[in-house]
Structure formats: C-alpha cells, structure tokens
Amino acid sequence: MTVVGIGRLAYYFAGQCMTKQVSTAEEAQAAGMADKVNRFMFERYGDIQVLAVQSAFSNPKVRTSLSKAEKDSILDKYVKTYLVYDSIAVFDINGNELARSSGPELPNHKDRTYFQEALKTGNAIISQPEVSKTTGKVVLHTAAPIKDQSTGQIIGVVRARMPVNMIEDVVRNFNINGEQYHLADASGKFFVALEKEQVGLSAKENFSAIA
C-alpha cells in the first residue's frame, strides 16, 4: 500500500510489510502516479491564472460595461469547459462576491486562508485539501489575485473549487494488482484513499514508513 505525498514521495506499508523493500516496479509506478497528479495540478494552476486576467474582471472598461449576470455566465462557461470545478467565483479585496458560477450566493470569503495568501503574495496559489465551509466536502482551492490592467493594482481574487474526487479519477488506474495507492497532504493525512474510511487518517500513525 503506497502513499504519495503532495510535494514529496513517501512509501508506507502496513503491518508485517515493515521490512519489505520497495520494488523497482512499485517505485516506478508510484513515481508515475505522482507525475500524473503533478501535471494535473499544474494544469489547474494554469487555469486560475487564465481566469485572473479575464477582461470581464481585469479590464476596467469591460468590467464596468458588463452586468453581474453576464459575469456569472462567463464563469459558468469556464466550469463547463474545464469539467473539474464545481464552483468558480470572483471576490473583491474585502472578500465580497462579485460574480459566481451557478449555485447559491456565497458568503464573505475574507477569512479563507487561500484568499489571504493570494492577496499577500500577489501570486496564484493551490490550497492543501480542506473541507469546504460552503459544501462540507473535501476540496482543493486554487486562487489568484486579479490585477487591474490599467493600474496594476490588485482589485480582487478569483477562486476555483475542485472536489478531490477529480484527483481520484486521475489515480484510479493505479489501484491495480492488489497495490493500493493513497495521496497524503502536507500534514501527512490521507485525502485520497481507496478505503474511504481512511480519508483524514494520519499515514504515519497507520502505516510504517520505510526508506
């Protein structure tokens, strides 16, 4: 049973497999899965940067000429085009919703860690897996500051929300031949696992790490 951690590769084996050496084939397969996940997430990093420079939000003339309904429609089209997000929204620098894809009105997002990080760094970010305060489901957020094309000042934040099951789809084919691969976040907790009851558990506490 193998765990791939975000940002690093680690191998965990249960029970009596503590002394078992990781085979070359297992290493290659785990590395292949890590590469596939990394490429998938790199695409998501690109998506949010594209959204951040969308004229409907960054160009002052276009921004003021469009109604909220028209801006909402633009975000809906992105959701339908990318096929991995369940929500895309734009907020002002105080966290108030300016536009959103289809769904209920969103609360103020100023307290969201990814929102503050995007404002503070001025760069696109990808959050660690977390429980959405809106849906209660485990998701990944990407966010990026929106800069006014005329002044260069940050005027808002765009964020996209992706359910972790989208990553599960990416790694599903690696759960073959009895070898189960898990994904762990930076804290070492599972956020993708074949056995759903293991999601949220600590990899270090439930498996014995080997070099």
Secondary structure, DSSP 8 states (H G I E B T S, - for coil): -EEEETTEE--EE-GGGTT----HHHHHHHHHHHHHHHHHHHHHHHHHHHHHT-HHHH-HHHHHHS-HHHHHHHHHHHHHHHSS-SEEEEEETTS-EEEESSSS-----TT-HHHHHHHHH-S-EE--SEE-TTT-SEEEEEEEEEE-TTT--EEEEEEEEEETHHHHHHHGGGSBTTB-EEEE-TTSBEEE-SSGGGTTSBHHHHSEE--
